[in-house]
Amino acid sequence: MKPLRNSGKPEKLMREAELDFKIGNLNKCVSASYFTVRKMLEHLALRMKMMIPRRDDKLANVLKHIGYGDEAKLVLRLYELRKKADYDDKEITEDEAEEALKIAENLTKLIKSLQSGTD
């Protein structure tokens, strides 16, 4: 079986989230932050031979299942912010966008460390 290769998409999404924050595209920042983490979790789940859940909110269980319950809650918070950014009539605030970026940055570091442990 060929090893899974990172497509580079999560890193690109994270750069876009950071740029969107800087120029005030707060809804796009939150959405890109969420999808950065989602892509990385999907990749981690595949490496661990786990099923990728269809529902976005269930993807947090990948982390919860391996003992990272607090971090799984952060995934859920990011998901809630993404739903607000994409579907709610209310705008994402600068504080919420900054929160999403910080969550994504921290989860990205964690997931990368977990991925290196599955090699």
C-alpha positions as CSV (number, residue, x, y, z in Angstrom):
1,M,0.0,0.0,0.0
2,K,1.4,3.4,-1.0
3,P,1.8,5.9,1.9
4,L,-0.6,8.8,2.0
5,R,0.9,12.0,0.7
6,N,-0.2,15.4,2.0
7,S,-1.6,17.4,-1.0
8,G,-0.5,20.7,0.5
9,K,-4.1,21.9,0.6
10,P,-4.3,22.3,4.4
11,E,-1.2,24.6,4.3
12,K,-2.7,26.6,1.5
13,L,-6.0,27.0,3.3
14,M,-4.2,28.2,6.4
15,R,-2.3,30.8,4.5
16,E,-5.5,32.0,2.9
17,A,-7.2,32.2,6.3
18,E,-4.4,34.3,7.6
19,L,-4.5,36.6,4.5
20,D,-8.3,36.9,4.7
21,F,-8.0,37.9,8.4
22,K,-5.5,40.6,7.5
23,I,-7.7,42.1,4.8
24,G,-10.9,41.9,6.8
25,N,-12.6,38.9,5.0
26,L,-13.6,37.5,8.4
27,N,-16.2,35.0,7.2
28,K,-13.7,33.5,4.7
29,C,-11.0,33.4,7.3
30,V,-13.2,31.3,9.6
31,S,-14.3,29.0,6.8
32,A,-10.7,28.4,5.6
33,S,-9.5,27.9,9.2
34,Y,-12.1,25.2,9.7
35,F,-11.3,23.4,6.4
36,T,-7.6,23.5,7.2
37,V,-8.3,21.4,10.3
38,R,-10.9,19.2,8.6
39,K,-8.5,18.2,5.8
40,M,-5.8,17.4,8.3
41,L,-8.2,15.3,10.4
42,E,-9.4,13.4,7.4
43,H,-5.8,12.7,6.5
44,L,-5.0,11.6,10.0
45,A,-8.1,9.3,10.1
46,L,-7.0,7.6,6.9
47,R,-3.5,7.1,8.2
48,M,-5.0,5.5,11.3
49,K,-7.3,3.3,9.2
50,M,-10.4,5.0,10.7
51,M,-13.6,5.8,8.8
52,I,-14.1,9.4,7.9
53,P,-17.5,10.5,9.3
54,R,-19.9,12.1,6.8
55,R,-21.1,14.6,9.3
56,D,-18.7,17.5,10.0
57,D,-19.5,17.6,13.7
58,K,-18.6,14.0,14.1
59,L,-15.1,14.5,12.7
60,A,-14.0,15.8,16.2
61,N,-14.4,12.2,17.4
62,V,-11.2,11.3,15.6
63,L,-9.3,13.3,18.2
64,K,-11.6,12.3,21.1
65,H,-11.1,8.6,20.2
66,I,-7.3,8.8,20.7
67,G,-7.5,10.7,24.0
68,Y,-7.7,14.4,22.9
69,G,-11.1,15.3,24.3
70,D,-10.3,19.0,24.9
71,E,-8.9,19.4,21.4
72,A,-12.0,17.6,20.0
73,K,-14.1,20.3,21.7
74,L,-12.0,22.9,19.9
75,V,-12.8,21.3,16.6
76,L,-16.5,21.5,17.5
77,R,-16.1,25.2,18.4
78,L,-14.4,25.8,15.0
79,Y,-17.3,24.0,13.3
80,E,-19.8,26.2,15.1
81,L,-17.9,29.3,14.0
82,R,-17.8,28.0,10.4
83,K,-21.5,27.4,10.4
84,K,-22.0,31.0,11.5
85,A,-19.6,32.3,8.9
86,D,-21.3,30.3,6.1
87,Y,-25.0,30.2,7.0
88,D,-25.9,32.8,9.6
89,D,-27.2,36.3,8.9
90,K,-24.9,37.6,11.6
91,E,-21.4,38.5,10.6
92,I,-18.3,36.9,12.1
93,T,-16.6,39.4,14.5
94,E,-12.9,40.1,14.4
95,D,-12.5,38.4,17.8
96,E,-14.3,35.2,16.5
97,A,-12.1,35.2,13.4
98,E,-9.0,35.6,15.5
99,E,-10.2,32.8,17.8
100,A,-10.7,30.5,14.7
101,L,-7.2,31.2,13.5
102,K,-5.7,30.4,16.8
103,I,-7.7,27.2,17.2
104,A,-6.6,26.2,13.6
105,E,-3.0,27.0,14.3
106,N,-2.9,25.0,17.5
107,L,-4.8,22.0,16.1
108,T,-2.6,22.0,13.0
109,K,0.5,21.7,15.2
110,L,-1.1,18.8,17.2
111,I,-2.3,16.9,14.1
112,K,1.1,17.3,12.5
113,S,2.7,15.8,15.5
114,L,0.2,12.9,15.6
115,Q,0.7,12.3,11.9
116,S,4.5,12.0,12.4
117,G,3.7,9.3,15.0
118,T,1.7,7.2,12.5
119,D,4.6,7.0,10.0
